[in-house]
Amino acid sequence: MFVMNERRIRDEKIAQLKRGKAAYAESHELIRLMKRRIERENIPVHYDNTNIGCWITPVERQKSS
């Protein structure tokens, strides 16, 4: 059985969000790690929690005038 490091997966998915792409996470641990990093880096996102996982979609920052 091949097991990937969840922190490595988190880093890949965070990079995906920074490029403007949505990310999906199934495990509670991966979701927790991603939420913590998103808060730390102040990345604006929308969470769509389902009973089998969580879609995380980047939100465009509002430009101030």
CORMO-V700993 format. One record per backbone hydrogen bond with DSSP energy under -1.0 kcal/mol. NH is the residue of the N-H (numbers start at 1). CO is the residue of the C=O. E is the energy in kcal/mol with one decimal. If there is no record, write none. Layout:
{{NH/CO/E} {NH/CO/E}}
This chain:
{{9/5/-2.0} {10/6/-2.6} {11/7/-2.3} {12/8/-2.0} {13/9/-2.4} {14/10/-2.6} {15/11/-2.0} {16/12/-1.7} {17/13/-2.1} {18/14/-2.3} {19/15/-1.3} {20/17/-1.7} {21/16/-2.4} {23/56/-2.7} {25/54/-2.1} {31/27/-2.2} {32/28/-2.4} {33/29/-2.5} {34/30/-2.5} {35/31/-2.6} {36/32/-2.1} {37/33/-2.0} {38/34/-2.9} {39/35/-2.3} {40/36/-2.2} {41/37/-2.5} {43/38/-2.0} {46/57/-2.7} {48/55/-2.7} {50/53/-3.1} {54/25/-2.6} {55/48/-2.2} {56/23/-3.3} {57/46/-2.6} {59/44/-2.8}}
